[in-house]
Amino acid sequence: MRRLIAFLASGFAACGCAGPPTCEELRKCPRTDSGSAPDAARTGSDGNAADNDQASDAGFDRLDAIDGKGPIAHGAIVEFAIPTANSAPLKITTGPDGNLWCTEWKAGKVGRITTGGTIMEFTIPTNSSFPQGIAAGADGNVWFTEAVGNKIGRITPAGAITEFAIPTSYSSPSAIAAGPDGLLWFTEFDGEKVGSMNISGGIVGEFAVPTSGSGLESIALGPDGNLWFTEQNVPKIGRVTPAGSVAEFTIPQRTTPEQIVLGPDGNLFWGCTLGNRELGNGDPSGIALGPDGNLWFTESRTSKIASISSDGTIAEYALPSAGSEPRGITAGPDGNVWFTEMASNKIGCFIP
């Protein structure tokens, strides 16, 4: 049984049904070399690598289609192939520059996707870094975590990458989010801490979570100005103030909480699995507030994306690529919903 659970300041409330699979398997995934595809390779309108001029033209063709000026209708799904083979795109976010940005788990790269579908990739200096979480910063750059590299990375809109080491060894940074204080806040899955970093890359603090073996996963800014995070192994929801005070709240039922997001009603929602994670077959993974005011989530096992309205109505949409394993999802600056396809090595776009 899957659920989407809302957290109010006074307690818990359950609504709808959704919930992600565990990400622990990703941490054990062996690195696969990305081959000879150049970092600056882009995809053309046929999904294949193209030179810059061809890619530019293809991108505008896609933009017209996605914007409804071409043959692609509302309710359609468009997919864009990532140039590097087997890159395993994981998380995705909208950047301050109006593009989409994603982490490429196996390739050790960060990808930039225009709303027209043009893709550029940038190699992270640290080998076998396994980038995971990604978020826009207050400084106009995009920030990401390196789960194995044990670093926080910063990439400019032009693609220049700088890395900053985390003081705690083997901390396995997972998710990252911008805080109300202009800092970047991140979770340490194995370090069992929540960390904060300024936009110059300096660590402001690392704050230990009281529960041992908690497995910190996702993090999001709450409506109260605090940061809220999920503890995948316990299960609990945690809260950390900008001053570093940590509190934990036990989830009433035994679940595996993962992705957490601020909902349209001012409550926090997260996906979870109740009991045995093999129950059911949808395995919802990423979750995000969509441009239509609904919550959108990915179903990695059934290769679908879905939305859930405030009254609990769920609509599902099958992806064109079978076995695509969608993971991350975000609202795009173009009013569309964008997501990663980890297994099929693509970026998808749903036109509401």
Protein Blocks (a to p, Z undefined) as FASTA:
>chain_A
ZZdddddfkbccdehjdddddfklmmmpccddebjadfkbccdfkopacdfklmmmmmmm
mmmmmnopambdghiacddddfbghklpabdcddfkopacdddfknopacdddfkopacd
dddfbghklpabdcddfkopacdddfklopacdddfkopacddddfbghklpabdcddfk
opacdddfklopacdddfkopafbdcddfbghklpabdcddfkopacdddfklpccdddd
fkopacddddfbacddfbdcddfkopacddddehjfkgojkopabdcddfkopacdddfk
nopaddddfkopacddddfbghklpabdcddfkopacdddfknopacdddZZ
